[in-house]
Amino acid sequence: MLNARFLVEIVFPALVLCWTAVLVYSAVAGSTGYRALSSLEAAVEEKTGEVDALKARRAALEKRADLLNSGSLDPDMVDERIRAVLGYSREGDVVIPRREAETLLRAAPSD
């Protein structure tokens, strides 16, 4: 009778206490615990920033691709970009389309 009472009053509560301690430790310091949660949240914030940057870059590339669509291609914009890329333009340059330049040359008095 003494052994059953010892098991119920001493051993069982000690085992429950140890099991509870293991669960609390796992909840705080385990691989899926509270400490892991903060590192996972930091990783999520970092990846969210990367995704936002990639979305902005994609939107810029889509806008640029739309400008290259033959249906919406603006000759002045193309000329401006060509000059900028090749280094033939400077700030303050005035570009006169060829048709207007030829008209002005024909109208100008010859010396």
The 8 nearest C-alpha neighbors of each residue, nearest first, counted from 0:
[[1, 3, 2, 4, 5, 6, 7, 8],
 [0, 2, 4, 3, 5, 6, 7, 8],
 [3, 1, 5, 4, 0, 6, 7, 8],
 [4, 2, 6, 5, 0, 1, 7, 8],
 [3, 5, 7, 1, 2, 6, 8, 0],
 [6, 4, 2, 8, 3, 9, 7, 1],
 [7, 5, 10, 3, 4, 9, 8, 11],
 [6, 8, 4, 11, 5, 9, 3, 10],
 [7, 9, 5, 6, 4, 10, 11, 12],
 [10, 8, 5, 6, 12, 11, 7, 13],
 [11, 9, 6, 13, 12, 14, 7, 8],
 [10, 12, 14, 13, 7, 9, 6, 15],
 [13, 11, 15, 14, 10, 9, 16, 8],
 [14, 12, 16, 10, 11, 15, 17, 9],
 [13, 15, 17, 11, 16, 12, 18, 10],
 [16, 14, 12, 18, 13, 17, 19, 11],
 [15, 17, 13, 19, 14, 18, 12, 20],
 [18, 16, 20, 14, 19, 15, 13, 21],
 [17, 19, 15, 21, 20, 16, 14, 22],
 [20, 18, 16, 22, 17, 21, 15, 23],
 [21, 19, 17, 23, 18, 22, 24, 16],
 [20, 22, 24, 18, 19, 23, 25, 17],
 [23, 21, 19, 25, 24, 20, 26, 18],
 [22, 24, 26, 20, 25, 21, 19, 27],
 [25, 23, 21, 27, 26, 22, 28, 20],
 [26, 24, 29, 22, 23, 28, 27, 32],
 [25, 27, 32, 23, 24, 29, 22, 28],
 [26, 28, 33, 32, 24, 25, 29, 34],
 [29, 27, 25, 32, 24, 34, 26, 33],
 [30, 28, 25, 32, 31, 26, 27, 24],
 [29, 31, 32, 35, 28, 25, 34, 26],
 [32, 30, 29, 35, 33, 36, 26, 25],
 [33, 31, 26, 29, 27, 35, 28, 34],
 [32, 34, 27, 36, 35, 26, 28, 37],
 [35, 33, 36, 37, 32, 28, 27, 38],
 [36, 34, 38, 32, 33, 37, 31, 30],
 [35, 37, 33, 39, 34, 38, 40, 32],
 [36, 38, 40, 39, 35, 34, 41, 33],
 [39, 37, 41, 35, 40, 36, 42, 34],
 [38, 40, 42, 36, 37, 41, 35, 43],
 [39, 41, 43, 37, 42, 38, 36, 44],
 [42, 40, 38, 44, 39, 43, 37, 45],
 [41, 43, 39, 45, 40, 44, 46, 38],
 [42, 44, 40, 46, 41, 45, 47, 39],
 [45, 43, 47, 41, 42, 46, 48, 40],
 [46, 44, 42, 48, 47, 43, 41, 49],
 [45, 47, 49, 43, 48, 44, 50, 42],
 [48, 46, 44, 50, 49, 45, 43, 51],
 [47, 49, 51, 45, 46, 50, 52, 44],
 [48, 50, 46, 52, 47, 51, 53, 45],
 [49, 51, 47, 53, 48, 52, 54, 46],
 [52, 50, 54, 48, 53, 49, 47, 55],
 [53, 51, 49, 55, 50, 54, 56, 48],
 [52, 54, 56, 50, 55, 51, 57, 49],
 [55, 53, 57, 51, 56, 52, 50, 58],
 [54, 56, 58, 52, 53, 57, 51, 59],
 [57, 55, 53, 59, 58, 54, 60, 52],
 [56, 58, 54, 60, 59, 55, 53, 61],
 [59, 57, 61, 55, 56, 60, 62, 54],
 [60, 58, 56, 62, 57, 61, 63, 55],
 [59, 61, 63, 57, 62, 58, 64, 56],
 [62, 60, 64, 58, 63, 59, 57, 65],
 [63, 61, 65, 59, 60, 64, 58, 66],
 [62, 64, 60, 66, 65, 61, 59, 67],
 [65, 63, 61, 67, 66, 62, 60, 68],
 [64, 66, 62, 68, 67, 63, 61, 71],
 [65, 67, 63, 64, 68, 72, 71, 62],
 [68, 66, 64, 65, 72, 69, 63, 71],
 [67, 69, 65, 70, 66, 71, 72, 64],
 [70, 68, 72, 71, 67, 66, 73, 65],
 [71, 69, 68, 72, 67, 73, 66, 65],
 [70, 72, 68, 69, 66, 73, 67, 65],
 [71, 73, 69, 67, 70, 68, 66, 74],
 [72, 74, 76, 75, 71, 77, 66, 67],
 [75, 73, 77, 76, 78, 72, 79, 71],
 [76, 74, 78, 77, 73, 79, 96, 80],
 [75, 77, 79, 73, 74, 78, 80, 72],
 [78, 76, 74, 80, 75, 79, 81, 73],
 [79, 77, 75, 81, 76, 80, 74, 82],
 [78, 80, 76, 82, 77, 81, 75, 83],
 [81, 79, 83, 77, 82, 78, 84, 76],
 [82, 80, 78, 84, 83, 79, 85, 77],
 [81, 83, 87, 85, 79, 88, 80, 84],
 [82, 84, 80, 86, 81, 85, 88, 79],
 [83, 85, 81, 86, 82, 80, 87, 79],
 [86, 84, 82, 83, 87, 81, 88, 80],
 [85, 87, 83, 84, 88, 82, 89, 81],
 [88, 86, 82, 85, 83, 89, 84, 81],
 [89, 87, 82, 86, 83, 92, 90, 79],
 [88, 90, 92, 91, 87, 86, 83, 82],
 [89, 91, 92, 88, 93, 83, 87, 86],
 [90, 92, 89, 93, 88, 94, 87, 83],
 [93, 91, 90, 89, 94, 88, 87, 95],
 [92, 94, 91, 95, 90, 88, 89, 96],
 [93, 95, 92, 96, 79, 88, 97, 78],
 [94, 96, 100, 97, 93, 99, 98, 92],
 [95, 97, 99, 98, 100, 94, 75, 101],
 [98, 96, 100, 99, 101, 95, 102, 94],
 [99, 97, 101, 100, 96, 102, 95, 103],
 [98, 100, 102, 97, 101, 96, 103, 95],
 [99, 101, 97, 103, 102, 98, 104, 96],
 [102, 100, 104, 98, 103, 99, 97, 105],
 [103, 101, 99, 105, 100, 104, 98, 106],
 [102, 104, 100, 106, 101, 105, 107, 99],
 [103, 105, 101, 107, 102, 106, 100, 108],
 [106, 104, 102, 103, 107, 101, 108, 100],
 [105, 107, 103, 104, 102, 108, 101, 109],
 [106, 108, 104, 105, 103, 109, 102, 110],
 [109, 107, 106, 110, 105, 104, 103, 102],
 [108, 110, 107, 105, 104, 106, 103, 102],
 [109, 108, 107, 104, 106, 105, 103, 101]]
